[in-house]
Amino acid sequence: GKKEEDDDVMSLEGSSAMEEDETEPSFGGAASAVTSAADDAGCSHVVHLLLHRFGVFDFAGFARAPDSDTARYVDEVRRGLYPAEFTGNEDDYDDVEDVDGGLVLPWTHTPAKEPSASLALLEEFLHLLIVLTTELPPPSPSSKSDHAAQARLRLRREVVHKLVSGPKTHSELAEVHHVLPNRDNDVLSEEGKKVNPDDATGAALEAVLAEVAERKVSLGGKLSADHWELRRGGWAEYDPAFFHMSLRCHQIAAEKKPAGP
């Protein structure tokens, strides 16, 4: 399930970090090459895991090693490098060319029954890879002001992506604080107290709106709220793979995005 997938990714990332920490420091080009190779191996491990978790290994066109070199697979099983997958007697290994006899090569599982379902799973797999590579956390802030600057950038990003699907009221935009980390909301609130002690959280939001949006006064009188609309320049910050937006909102954003620079 989704939780198992997240746990696997977190455990792999943690193990990769531990391996890097245990590497002895050195200053030669060879050491850089070794570190690079280790990083590549860790990345490949994660991608390989996700391919199997989504069940799209075969659908994506990848070839399994035992299928391409059956003789080597049989030899390594005999040497006990990993458990065998076969039915019948071990004598089945005597004729490795006759794989339809008793030898069963490792296979991959997929929950999909139709090609369309496999294609949907492949799309989700690629989207997850995009999220993993684009949503990496920034370096830890070195000071309180540095943390405040990072929090403002994250708030701005959430506001921009809230507005790309259409104009929003102030109350709708205030919902972005629900997806920000508590530590960001705390530091933004502390900064907001200097501007507006009565509405510290709203002060940070107002500052971002002044930069990226235009206020559209409602013509419906007092009973109708004003709306905020994204400035044209704000579209440069739109990420088509932003994970806090639904697919429908991304489709609307694609339709509304201005043409040209």
Order of alpha helices (4+ residues) and beta strands (2+ residues): alpha-alpha-alpha-alpha-alpha-alpha-beta-alpha-alpha-alpha-beta-beta-alpha
